[in-house]
């Protein structure tokens, strides 16, 4: 039986690890031709070898989404190899964390450079080709793009921006026949939580999220591919993610209370100021 993306060309940024790598395997299973883009070419070549048994055509492309020229080159090579782009997944990103008072504007700029402006440049680079194919665009946001949390302000702010962008361009690109799917994962198996504020991965760091709460990335990737295929405007991935988004929509005061308790237990937390007294 042919896969749902049989013969379709799929361009994925941040494809060397985590969700991007899992998406590569999931799309390959569905018969897609893959253009995998990331800064680490060696890892992409390794993934390409892993996908050989599937028979998928795989292009490994060294690409830095913070450099528009690098993106344009990767997209051009994809179009040259596959004749166009049917699906684009803007997945590249990392997380800057820390108590807000201990951060500065440079931390936010570094975060937005990849997670927001790198994503925007990805959209603009693939847009003419998605317009030609009346294709699918997927933006990887996060449950953190719906639910703010202490100690991750730059990351949450960047993902709120991605979610807002996706909801808006959904209407703008509809006239071109391009579907926009905003994907909001909860805690998925990934290296993002072992990456420091400069985007460097640390093998010896432990994942701070309890293992029982982390969803296997292959299962999450299958759900993402299904949402993209169905051209859904939004897909919250993981059960706990859906619960968090539902709760913040309907019971925001409850969520704020829980997050305040969590903030008090964080290293570097500053005690709340005095309450305002009634005159």
Beta strands, then each sheet from edge to edge (+ up, - down):
strand 1: 9-13
strand 2: 33-38
strand 3: 58-62
strand 4: 87-90
strand 5: 136-140
strand 6: 179-185
strand 7: 234-237
sheet 1: 3+ 2+ 1+ 4+ 5+ 6+ 7+
end
